[in-house]
Amino acid sequence: MSNPDYVNLTEGTNDGIGTYTKEQMLRDLHIAELTGRKVIGIFKKEDQNLIGFLEYWEKADVDQVPWLGLL
């Protein structure tokens, strides 16, 4: 896990260390889809390994302006 402090802040912990499970990821992807956000994979150039997700919302519900977030 590249940033356990961030995961602990956003997801809490299951074991006191900071975990982000496949089930949590699938939940977050599903919620993004339901709310109309686009999810884009972020890959390392060298080996094409997936390192994260970016969420893009053309018009956020709150202020109707574009929004970027990490997933």
KAHULIN-V796827 format. One record per backbone hydrogen bond with DSSP energy under -1.0 kcal/mol. NH is the residue of the N-H (numbers start at 1). CO is the residue of the C=O. Records with the same first field share a line. If there is no record, write none. Layout:
NH = CO / CO
This chain:
7 = 3
8 = 4
9 = 5
10 = 6
11 = 7
12 = 8
25 = 21
26 = 22
27 = 23
28 = 24
29 = 25
30 = 26
31 = 27
32 = 28
33 = 29
34 = 30
35 = 31
36 = 33
37 = 32
38 = 56
40 = 54
42 = 52
44 = 49
48 = 44
51 = 42
52 = 42
54 = 40
55 = 69
56 = 38
57 = 67
60 = 65
64 = 60
67 = 57
69 = 55
71 = 53
